[in-house]
Amino acid sequence: MFPPHLILIFIGASSAVASPARLQARQTVTVTTTVDAPVPTPTQTAWNDGAVHQYPIHSSCNTTERIQLERALGEAITLAQHAKDHILRWGNSSAIYQKYFGNATTGEPIGWFDKVVNGDKAGVLFRCDNPDGNCEQEGWGGHWRGSNATSETVICQLSYWTRHPLEAMCGLGYTVANGATNFYFASDLLHRLYHVPKIGEGAVEHYAGEYDECLELAKTTPQEAIRNSDSLQYFALEAYAFDIALPGEGCVGKWTPTSSAVEVSQSIVPTSTVVESPSVTSTAAQVCICLMNCGVDFSDFVRNATLMPTEQSIVPKYSTIMSEYQGDKTDSRIMIVMMALSALFRPTCRYLCVGPSK
């Protein structure tokens, strides 16, 4: 037998040896690692690779034209963006919305404006040359190339001379009711973009043109109104004028009918010294007339009669052909303007437009 004090020593030593083992067991941590299979190299890039975010401009545009066109296209996007934002904010409870689109649902016009802003712009080409010869026709500010090139639009020199920037909204005597939808470069390009199938998809068409006709269309056929090119333009212009240019006021104006121009065209008979023959000839200059209360001084217009396009002031299909002239175009135009002025002058008549019908 071991003495008691030795037994205690053995027990203490045994405990000292066992304790580290037990502590080590408690501190052991097992880690499991999962190894994924190798990821194959992707064969495609991002879903929107190759998207074009700016409207392409053809090399035929010189530096000056390109700068103006880039700015105008940017303003067209600004105009469309605000039109979309206005609808998203107010829906069809907006008085402006109801005015142009009636009780139509909001999804489609939101989509048409968004296509201009965020749609892929690849191939929607703007050019400054004259491949189809249409810019040689008097009064043409530009045109969609149609079957010649469905995604291309030609901007003629006249647009650079006569279209106004969006910052001039509600200035220069402009009112929504009586101003032309192409008075501003931005709204003119909005119209031209909807001709392109990639933007308008062949659905945005011309169901009504004049201001009063667009308002009537909203009441009678709202489903056509939300696809009417002019209604989309009028809405965008009025929303921008009311919300941005002159907040809470805008510049709608009071619509002045222009149907009296038809009666005048039937009552005015040019003298034989001006008109040699009413028959159509290859050199004849077609003269049209319309009335607008757009604040342009008449004397300025007469001095620049040859530069004022019909397109700027009236939808071509509503123009009134007064006569067809041979000889000097400028003299013929000034003569017919003066005759019309003497027959039609009144306080609200401040602008007579004369130009070719097309």
C-alpha positions as CSV (number, residue, x, y, z in Angstrom):
1,M,0.0,0.0,0.0
2,F,1.1,3.4,-0.8
3,P,1.1,6.0,1.9
4,P,-1.9,8.4,1.8
5,H,0.2,11.3,0.7
6,L,1.5,9.5,-2.3
7,I,-2.0,8.5,-3.4
8,L,-3.0,12.1,-3.4
9,I,0.0,13.0,-5.6
10,F,-0.9,10.3,-8.1
11,I,-4.5,11.5,-8.3
12,G,-3.4,15.1,-8.8
13,A,-1.0,14.1,-11.6
14,S,-3.7,12.0,-13.3
15,S,-6.0,15.0,-13.3
16,A,-3.3,17.3,-14.7
17,V,-2.7,14.9,-17.6
18,A,-6.4,14.4,-18.4
19,S,-7.5,18.0,-18.3
20,P,-5.7,19.3,-21.4
21,A,-7.1,16.4,-23.5
22,R,-10.6,17.2,-22.4
23,L,-10.2,21.0,-23.2
24,Q,-8.7,20.2,-26.5
25,A,-11.7,18.1,-27.4
26,R,-14.1,20.9,-26.5
27,Q,-12.2,23.4,-28.7
28,T,-12.1,21.3,-31.8
29,V,-14.1,22.8,-34.7
30,T,-15.0,20.9,-37.8
31,V,-15.3,23.0,-41.1
32,T,-17.0,21.6,-44.2
33,T,-16.0,23.3,-47.5
34,T,-18.3,22.9,-50.5
35,V,-16.4,23.2,-53.8
36,D,-18.6,24.4,-56.7
37,A,-18.2,23.0,-60.2
38,P,-16.2,25.3,-62.5
39,V,-18.4,28.0,-64.1
40,P,-18.2,27.9,-67.9
41,T,-17.1,31.1,-69.7
42,P,-20.2,33.0,-70.9
43,T,-20.8,33.0,-74.6
44,Q,-23.0,36.1,-74.5
45,T,-22.4,39.6,-73.0
46,A,-24.9,41.7,-71.1
47,W,-28.5,41.6,-72.2
48,N,-28.4,45.2,-73.5
49,D,-25.1,45.0,-75.3
50,G,-25.1,47.1,-78.4
51,A,-28.0,49.3,-77.4
52,V,-27.9,52.8,-78.9
53,H,-29.0,55.6,-76.5
54,Q,-28.6,58.6,-78.8
55,Y,-30.3,59.1,-82.2
56,P,-27.7,58.6,-84.9
57,I,-26.9,61.6,-87.2
58,H,-25.7,61.0,-90.7
59,S,-22.3,62.2,-91.9
60,S,-24.0,64.4,-94.4
61,C,-24.7,66.9,-91.6
62,N,-22.0,69.5,-91.1
63,T,-20.8,70.6,-87.7
64,T,-23.4,73.4,-87.4
65,E,-26.3,71.2,-88.5
66,R,-25.1,68.4,-86.2
67,I,-25.0,70.8,-83.2
68,Q,-28.5,72.1,-83.9
69,L,-29.9,68.7,-84.6
70,E,-28.4,67.2,-81.4
71,R,-29.8,70.0,-79.4
72,A,-33.3,69.7,-81.0
73,L,-33.3,65.9,-80.5
74,G,-32.4,66.4,-76.9
75,E,-35.3,68.9,-76.5
76,A,-37.6,66.4,-78.2
77,I,-36.6,63.8,-75.5
78,T,-37.2,66.5,-72.8
79,L,-40.6,67.3,-74.2
80,A,-41.6,63.6,-74.4
81,Q,-40.1,62.9,-70.9
82,H,-42.2,65.6,-69.3
83,A,-45.3,64.5,-71.1
84,K,-44.8,61.0,-69.7
85,D,-44.0,62.3,-66.2
86,H,-47.2,64.4,-66.3
87,I,-49.3,61.4,-67.0
88,L,-47.5,59.2,-64.4
89,R,-48.1,61.9,-61.8
90,W,-51.7,62.7,-62.6
91,G,-53.1,59.9,-64.6
92,N,-56.3,60.5,-66.5
93,S,-57.4,62.9,-63.8
94,S,-55.3,65.6,-65.5
95,A,-57.5,68.2,-67.3
96,I,-54.8,68.4,-70.0
97,Y,-54.9,64.6,-70.4
98,Q,-58.7,64.5,-70.7
99,K,-58.6,67.4,-73.1
100,Y,-56.5,65.5,-75.7
101,F,-57.2,61.8,-74.8
102,G,-60.6,61.8,-73.3
103,N,-61.3,58.9,-71.0
104,A,-58.7,56.6,-72.6
105,T,-56.4,54.6,-70.4
106,T,-53.0,56.0,-69.8
107,G,-50.7,53.1,-70.6
108,E,-50.5,53.6,-74.3
109,P,-49.6,57.3,-74.4
110,I,-47.1,56.7,-71.7
111,G,-45.6,54.1,-73.9
112,W,-45.5,56.3,-77.0
113,F,-43.6,59.0,-75.1
114,D,-41.3,56.5,-73.4
115,K,-40.4,55.0,-76.8
116,V,-39.0,58.4,-77.8
117,V,-37.1,58.7,-74.6
118,N,-35.8,55.2,-73.7
119,G,-36.4,53.1,-76.8
120,D,-33.4,51.7,-78.6
121,K,-32.3,54.3,-81.2
122,A,-30.2,52.1,-83.5
123,G,-30.9,52.8,-87.1
124,V,-33.2,55.7,-86.5
125,L,-31.1,57.9,-88.7
126,F,-31.3,61.7,-89.3
127,R,-29.6,63.1,-92.3
128,C,-29.0,66.5,-93.8
129,D,-28.5,65.7,-97.5
130,N,-31.3,65.5,-100.0
131,P,-31.3,61.9,-101.3
132,D,-34.9,62.0,-102.5
133,G,-35.0,65.5,-103.9
134,N,-37.8,66.6,-101.6
135,C,-35.9,69.4,-100.0
136,E,-35.9,71.2,-103.3
137,Q,-39.6,71.6,-103.0
138,E,-40.5,75.0,-101.6
139,G,-41.7,74.9,-98.0
140,W,-40.4,71.5,-97.1
141,G,-38.7,71.4,-93.7
142,G,-37.9,67.7,-93.8
143,H,-39.6,64.4,-94.4
144,W,-39.6,60.7,-93.5
145,R,-38.1,58.7,-96.3
146,G,-40.9,56.2,-96.4
147,S,-40.4,53.1,-98.6
148,N,-37.0,54.5,-99.7
149,A,-35.6,54.0,-96.2
150,T,-38.2,53.5,-93.5
151,S,-35.9,54.3,-90.5
152,E,-34.5,57.5,-92.0
153,T,-35.6,61.1,-91.7
154,V,-34.3,64.0,-93.8
155,I,-34.0,67.4,-92.2
156,C,-34.0,70.2,-94.8
157,Q,-32.3,73.6,-94.5
158,L,-35.6,75.3,-93.8
159,S,-35.9,73.6,-90.4
160,Y,-32.7,75.2,-89.2
161,W,-33.9,78.6,-90.4
162,T,-37.4,78.6,-89.0
163,R,-37.8,76.1,-86.0
164,H,-37.6,77.6,-82.5
165,P,-35.9,76.2,-79.4
166,L,-37.9,74.8,-76.5
167,E,-36.6,77.5,-74.2
168,A,-38.8,79.9,-76.2
169,M,-42.0,78.1,-75.2
170,C,-44.8,80.6,-74.8
171,G,-42.7,83.3,-76.3
172,L,-42.7,84.8,-79.8
173,G,-46.4,85.1,-79.7
174,Y,-46.9,81.4,-79.7
175,T,-50.1,79.8,-78.2
176,V,-50.9,76.1,-78.2
177,A,-54.3,76.6,-79.7
178,N,-53.2,78.7,-82.7
179,G,-49.6,77.9,-83.1
180,A,-48.2,75.3,-85.4
181,T,-47.2,72.0,-83.9
182,N,-43.9,72.3,-85.6
183,F,-43.3,75.9,-84.4
184,Y,-40.7,74.3,-82.0
185,F,-37.9,72.1,-83.4
186,A,-38.6,69.6,-80.5
187,S,-42.3,69.0,-81.3
188,D,-41.5,68.9,-85.1
189,L,-39.0,66.1,-84.4
190,L,-41.5,64.3,-82.2
191,H,-43.9,64.2,-85.1
192,R,-41.2,62.9,-87.4
193,L,-40.1,60.2,-85.0
194,Y,-43.6,58.7,-84.9
195,H,-43.4,58.1,-88.6
196,V,-40.4,55.8,-88.1
197,P,-41.8,52.2,-87.6
198,K,-39.3,51.5,-84.7
199,I,-40.9,54.3,-82.7
200,G,-44.5,54.6,-84.0
201,E,-44.8,51.0,-84.9
202,G,-47.2,51.9,-87.7
203,A,-49.9,52.5,-85.0
204,V,-49.3,56.2,-84.5
205,E,-51.1,57.9,-87.4
206,H,-52.9,61.0,-88.5
207,Y,-56.5,60.7,-87.4
208,A,-56.9,64.5,-86.8
209,G,-54.7,67.5,-87.5
210,E,-56.1,70.8,-86.4
211,Y,-56.4,71.8,-82.8
212,D,-60.2,71.7,-82.7
213,E,-60.2,68.4,-84.5
214,C,-57.9,66.9,-81.9
215,L,-60.2,68.0,-79.1
216,E,-63.2,66.5,-80.9
217,L,-61.3,63.3,-81.5
218,A,-60.7,63.0,-77.7
219,K,-64.4,63.2,-77.1
220,T,-65.6,60.9,-79.8
221,T,-62.8,58.4,-80.4
222,P,-60.4,58.5,-77.5
223,Q,-58.8,55.2,-78.6
224,E,-57.7,56.9,-81.8
225,A,-56.7,60.1,-79.9
226,I,-54.0,58.2,-77.9
227,R,-52.5,57.1,-81.3
228,N,-52.9,60.4,-83.1
229,S,-49.6,62.0,-83.8
230,D,-51.0,65.6,-83.5
231,S,-52.8,64.8,-80.3
232,L,-49.5,63.5,-78.8
233,Q,-47.8,66.7,-79.9
234,Y,-50.5,69.0,-78.6
235,F,-50.5,67.3,-75.3
236,A,-46.7,67.4,-74.9
237,L,-46.6,71.1,-75.8
238,E,-49.5,72.1,-73.5
239,A,-48.2,70.0,-70.5
240,Y,-44.7,71.5,-70.9
241,A,-46.1,75.1,-71.2
242,F,-48.4,74.7,-68.2
243,D,-45.9,72.8,-65.9
244,I,-42.5,74.1,-66.9
245,A,-42.5,77.2,-69.1
246,L,-45.2,79.2,-67.3
247,P,-46.1,77.1,-64.2
248,G,-49.8,77.1,-63.5
249,E,-50.6,79.4,-66.4
250,G,-49.2,78.0,-69.7
251,C,-50.1,79.6,-73.0
252,V,-53.1,77.8,-74.4
253,G,-54.7,80.8,-76.1
254,K,-58.1,81.0,-77.6
255,W,-58.6,79.0,-80.8
256,T,-59.5,81.1,-83.8
257,P,-61.2,79.2,-86.7
258,T,-59.4,79.5,-90.0
259,S,-62.2,78.2,-92.2
260,S,-62.8,81.7,-93.5
261,A,-59.8,81.3,-95.6
262,V,-61.7,78.9,-97.8
263,E,-64.4,81.5,-98.5
264,V,-61.8,84.2,-99.3
265,S,-60.0,81.9,-101.7
266,Q,-63.3,81.6,-103.7
267,S,-64.0,85.3,-103.6
268,I,-60.6,86.7,-104.6
269,V,-60.1,86.9,-108.4
270,P,-56.5,87.9,-109.3
271,T,-56.2,90.4,-112.2
272,S,-55.0,89.2,-115.5
273,T,-51.7,91.0,-115.0
274,V,-50.8,88.6,-112.3
275,V,-52.3,85.4,-113.5
276,E,-51.7,84.3,-117.0
277,S,-53.5,81.0,-116.8
278,P,-55.3,79.0,-114.1
279,S,-54.0,75.8,-115.7
280,V,-51.3,73.7,-114.0
281,T,-47.9,73.9,-115.6
282,S,-44.5,72.5,-114.5
283,T,-43.3,76.0,-113.5
284,A,-46.4,77.1,-111.6
285,A,-46.0,78.1,-108.0
286,Q,-48.9,76.9,-105.9
287,V,-49.9,79.6,-103.4
288,C,-51.8,78.8,-100.3
289,I,-53.2,81.0,-97.6
290,C,-54.0,80.6,-93.9
291,L,-54.7,82.8,-91.0
292,M,-52.9,82.6,-87.6
293,N,-52.9,84.8,-84.6
294,C,-49.3,84.1,-83.8
295,G,-48.0,87.5,-83.2
296,V,-45.7,87.9,-86.2
297,D,-45.8,91.4,-87.8
298,F,-47.3,91.3,-91.2
299,S,-44.8,93.7,-92.7
300,D,-41.9,91.4,-91.7
301,F,-43.7,88.5,-93.4
302,V,-44.1,90.4,-96.7
303,R,-40.4,91.3,-96.7
304,N,-39.6,87.6,-96.3
305,A,-42.5,86.1,-98.3
306,T,-40.4,83.6,-100.1
307,L,-38.9,82.2,-96.9
308,M,-42.1,81.5,-95.0
309,P,-43.2,77.8,-95.4
310,T,-46.8,76.6,-95.5
311,E,-45.6,73.7,-93.4
312,Q,-44.8,76.0,-90.5
313,S,-48.3,77.2,-90.1
314,I,-50.8,74.7,-91.5
315,V,-51.1,70.9,-92.0
316,P,-50.7,70.4,-95.8
317,K,-53.9,68.5,-96.3
318,Y,-55.9,71.4,-94.9
319,S,-54.2,74.1,-97.0
320,T,-56.3,76.1,-99.3
321,I,-55.0,76.4,-102.8
322,M,-55.8,79.9,-104.0
323,S,-54.3,79.9,-107.4
324,E,-51.4,78.6,-109.5
325,Y,-49.0,81.2,-110.9
326,Q,-46.4,81.4,-113.6
327,G,-43.6,83.8,-113.7
328,D,-42.0,85.5,-110.7
329,K,-43.0,83.7,-107.5
330,T,-42.2,86.6,-105.1
331,D,-44.3,89.1,-107.0
332,S,-47.2,86.7,-107.2
333,R,-47.1,86.0,-103.5
334,I,-46.9,89.5,-102.3
335,M,-49.8,90.4,-104.6
336,I,-52.1,87.6,-103.3
337,V,-51.1,88.5,-99.7
338,M,-52.1,92.1,-100.2
339,M,-55.4,91.1,-101.8
340,A,-56.1,88.7,-99.0
341,L,-55.2,91.4,-96.4
342,S,-57.6,93.9,-97.9
343,A,-60.4,91.3,-97.8
344,L,-59.7,89.7,-94.5
345,F,-58.0,92.3,-92.2
346,R,-59.4,92.4,-88.7
347,P,-57.9,93.0,-85.3
348,T,-57.3,89.3,-84.6
349,C,-55.7,88.7,-88.0
350,R,-52.0,89.3,-87.5
351,Y,-50.3,86.8,-89.7
352,L,-51.0,85.6,-93.3
353,C,-48.9,82.7,-94.4
354,V,-48.2,82.1,-98.1
355,G,-46.4,79.1,-99.4
356,P,-46.6,76.1,-101.7
357,S,-49.1,73.3,-101.1
358,K,-47.6,69.9,-100.9
